[in-house]
Amino acid sequence: TLSLEDKVEMNFYVDLNGYTGDTSELNLTVSYTNVLGETAEVQIPFSSFKRVKEGSYAGCYSVTFDKLNATDMRSLCTAKVCAKDGSVSNHMTYSIESYAANTSEKTDNQALKALLAAMMIYGDSTEAYFTK
């Protein structure tokens, strides 16, 4: 999902219901390549995971990733849960652009569609300003 308050954030949801290890040894690793071609990897410790109490993700953990710049709205982010012993979960690849496209297709809310389109135009504009 996406939060549109102070900044654009990506929220990842992690189901640990079948996990039997020490959760304090887990982190979410997010890697991406920004518009300048630089590869980045960010590790978010388990202490930043928040248990979801209600809704379709109840029982899972929510992890917020907020390291992208507006120029990187089309950057693919690959996320995986890693343990200190080196084991890794399945991974997922997603982007702000993916969220905007999927949400626009699924909603009839014209105001939300307009907001998502404007957000992507803003991202493209910042990319053009900083890279060209």
C-alpha positions in Angstrom: 0.0 0.0 0.0 1.0 3.6 -0.1 0.8 6.4 2.5 0.3 9.9 1.2 0.8 12.1 4.3 4.1 13.9 4.8 5.8 11.9 2.1 5.3 8.9 -0.1 6.0 5.7 1.7 5.7 2.0 0.7 4.2 -0.3 3.2 5.1 -4.0 3.1 3.1 -6.6 4.9 4.8 -9.7 6.3 3.0 -12.9 7.5 5.1 -14.4 10.2 2.4 -16.7 11.6 4.3 -19.9 10.6 7.7 -18.5 11.6 9.2 -20.3 14.6 12.5 -18.5 15.0 13.5 -15.5 17.0 11.7 -12.6 15.3 14.1 -10.1 16.8 16.7 -11.5 14.4 14.7 -10.5 11.3 14.9 -7.5 9.1 13.3 -6.4 5.9 15.8 -5.8 3.2 14.7 -3.5 0.3 17.0 -3.0 -2.7 16.5 -0.7 -5.7 18.3 1.2 -8.4 17.6 4.9 -8.4 17.2 7.0 -11.5 20.9 7.9 -11.4 21.7 4.1 -11.8 22.9 3.8 -8.2 22.0 0.6 -6.4 20.9 0.9 -2.8 20.0 -1.6 -0.1 18.2 -0.6 3.1 17.7 -2.9 6.1 14.8 -2.3 8.4 15.1 -4.1 11.8 12.3 -6.1 13.3 11.9 -3.4 16.0 10.3 -1.2 13.2 7.7 -3.9 12.3 4.2 -3.1 13.6 1.6 -5.8 14.2 -1.6 -5.2 12.2 -4.7 -5.6 14.4 -7.6 -5.0 11.9 -8.5 -5.3 8.2 -7.4 -7.7 5.5 -3.8 -7.8 6.9 -4.8 -8.6 10.5 -2.2 -10.8 12.2 0.6 -9.8 9.8 3.3 -7.2 10.4 3.5 -3.9 8.6 6.9 -2.4 7.6 7.3 1.1 6.2 9.9 1.9 3.6 10.5 5.7 3.1 13.9 6.0 1.5 12.8 6.7 -2.1 13.0 10.2 -3.5 10.2 11.6 -5.7 12.5 11.0 -8.7 12.3 7.2 -7.9 8.6 6.6 -8.2 9.1 4.3 -11.2 12.0 2.4 -9.5 11.4 -1.2 -8.8 12.0 -2.2 -5.1 12.7 -5.8 -4.2 11.9 -6.7 -0.6 12.7 -9.8 1.4 12.7 -10.8 5.0 16.2 -11.9 6.1 17.4 -13.6 9.3 20.8 -13.2 10.9 21.6 -16.8 10.0 21.3 -15.9 6.3 18.0 -17.5 5.6 15.7 -15.4 3.4 12.0 -15.4 2.7 10.4 -15.3 -0.7 10.9 -11.8 -2.2 8.5 -9.4 -3.9 9.2 -6.6 -6.4 7.0 -3.6 -6.5 7.1 0.1 -7.2 5.1 3.2 -6.5 4.2 3.2 -10.2 2.8 -0.4 -9.8 0.7 0.7 -6.9 -0.7 3.7 -8.8 -1.5 1.5 -11.9 -3.1 -1.3 -9.9 -5.2 1.0 -7.7 -6.4 3.1 -10.7 -7.6 -0.1 -12.4 -9.5 -1.3 -9.3 -11.2 1.9 -8.2 -14.1 3.9 -9.5 -13.1 6.9 -7.3 -12.2 9.6 -9.8 -10.6 11.8 -7.2 -8.2 9.0 -6.2 -7.4 8.3 -9.9 -6.6 12.0 -10.5 -4.4 12.1 -7.4 -2.5 9.0 -8.5 -2.0 10.4 -12.0 -0.8 13.8 -10.6 1.5 11.9 -8.2 3.2 10.1 -11.1 3.4 13.3 -13.2 5.1 14.9 -10.2 7.6 12.0 -10.0 8.3 12.3 -13.7 8.8 16.0 -13.4 11.2 15.8 -10.5 13.2 13.1 -12.4 13.4 15.3 -15.5 14.5 18.3 -13.4 17.2 16.4 -11.6 18.5 14.2 -14.3 18.3 16.2 -17.6 
